[in-house]
Amino acid sequence: MLGVNPFTPTFGTSPPLLVGRDGDLEDFREGLLGGPGSPERATLVTGLRGTGKTVMLNAYEDVAGAEGWLVISETATPNLLDRITHEHLPRLLADVDPHQTESHLTGVSLPGGFGANREVSERHTPRPGLRSQLAELTDILAQRGSGVLITVDEVHRKGLADLRELGTTIQHAFRERRNVAFVGAGLPSAVDDLLSDEVSTFLRRADRRHLRTVRPEEVAKAIAVPIRDAGRDITDDALRLAVAGTGGYPFMIQLVGLHAWRAESTAAVIDVDQARRGVEQARRKVGQLVHASALADLSDVDRSFLAAMAHDDGPSRMADIASRLGVDATYAGQYRLRLIAAEVIEPRGHGLVDFTLPGLRDYLREHAASSHWGPEPELGPSRPAIPGAEHERRQLPRPPDNNGGPRLPR
């Protein structure tokens, strides 16, 4: 009997089989077991959209839970510190403290004037004091040989005040050799921007784990094993096509798997045709879910630079990009540095750059809203024109010279 579709292409949802991250998780486990002072007890996870940052936080939490640690799971949204102080810590204290209630005599009332009335009240009610509550909790957990892990997703500069105070508190806990661990996750540019400001020293010294693409053999496992566990099979040729279609991108693994399964959901075996249809559908979906969001974070000129790259079927020559934009090499180089720092593109040899996100080239060809260069060059039938390229070229502002150009807008 065929099972349900095992793939879960939803942001933050753990896949049926997490691959390619075993080394990071084992290092973290060793950090918990190694005691206070282990470098992995302060970790920052970075990666592009869809590389599985939130999934990794889930996995870190699972590792901590398996070792008997308690977990506070949060996101760097407004009132982060208030939630930890007034919700999470009181709840955990009430759960673990065997003396969570206290009582005292309030009066005497038995026949003949003898007897006692006793008032019972909760010791742990929501109250301020992040550091004192964390100390109290870790004192109790130390008797069990465990500790507390705090995870914070989507760290960025907008949450600087809360993150600074949280970092200072955790740093004090480290100095007192308490069993506390912290794992934060965010986009590379957001984390770099955060660390450039006045944050706690421990955040700057945190163990950095950058999530990259997954090796083909691990992608194959991540696709084939859930399919077979759910009662279906996939041919070798179909699996090779599906693996290639993901580009090693974790979110694409789930998208390709989902849509290859759906292509003929009653068939016992997924063949090449179903895999191809799955890849095509996944590429359309990743544009809506990932590429549109990534491009929204960039400036108009950044997007024009990317649209100029989309003319090419492979790595683009910087000279060609500058020519299409109608600017000089120095100007184009400023935006090259910006986009490399944002990890949207990467160098591919002398004078060459390419996209880091699979499918971004095709998405730009279909959806680029405007571009700012002159007449459209001859592309040929396999390279459709980028919408908006027929617009007249307008003068682009020259970026200021401030150590590599202006910051990417947030």
Buried (B, 14 or more C-beta within 10 A) or exposed (E): EEEEBBBBBEEEEBBBBBBBBEEBBEBBBEBBEEEBEBEBBBBBBBBBBBBBBBBBBBBBBBBBEEBEBBBBBBBBEEEBBEBBBBBBBBBBBBEBBEEEEEEEEEEEEEEEEEEEEEEEEEEBEEEEEBBEBBBBBBEBBEEEEBBBBBBBBBBBBBBBEBBBBBBBBBBBBBEEEBBBBBBBBBBBBBBBBBBEEEBBEBBEEBBEBBBBBBEBEBBBBBBBBBBEEBEBBBBEEBBBBBBBBBBBBBBBBBBBBBBBBBBBEEEEEBBBEBBBBBBBBBBBBBBEBBBEEBBEBBBBBBBBBBBBBBBBEEBBBBEBBBBBBBBEEEBBBBBBEBBBBBBBBEEEEEBBBBBBBBBBBBBBBEBBEEBBBBEBBEBEEEBEBBBBBEEEBEEBEEBEEEEBBBBBEE
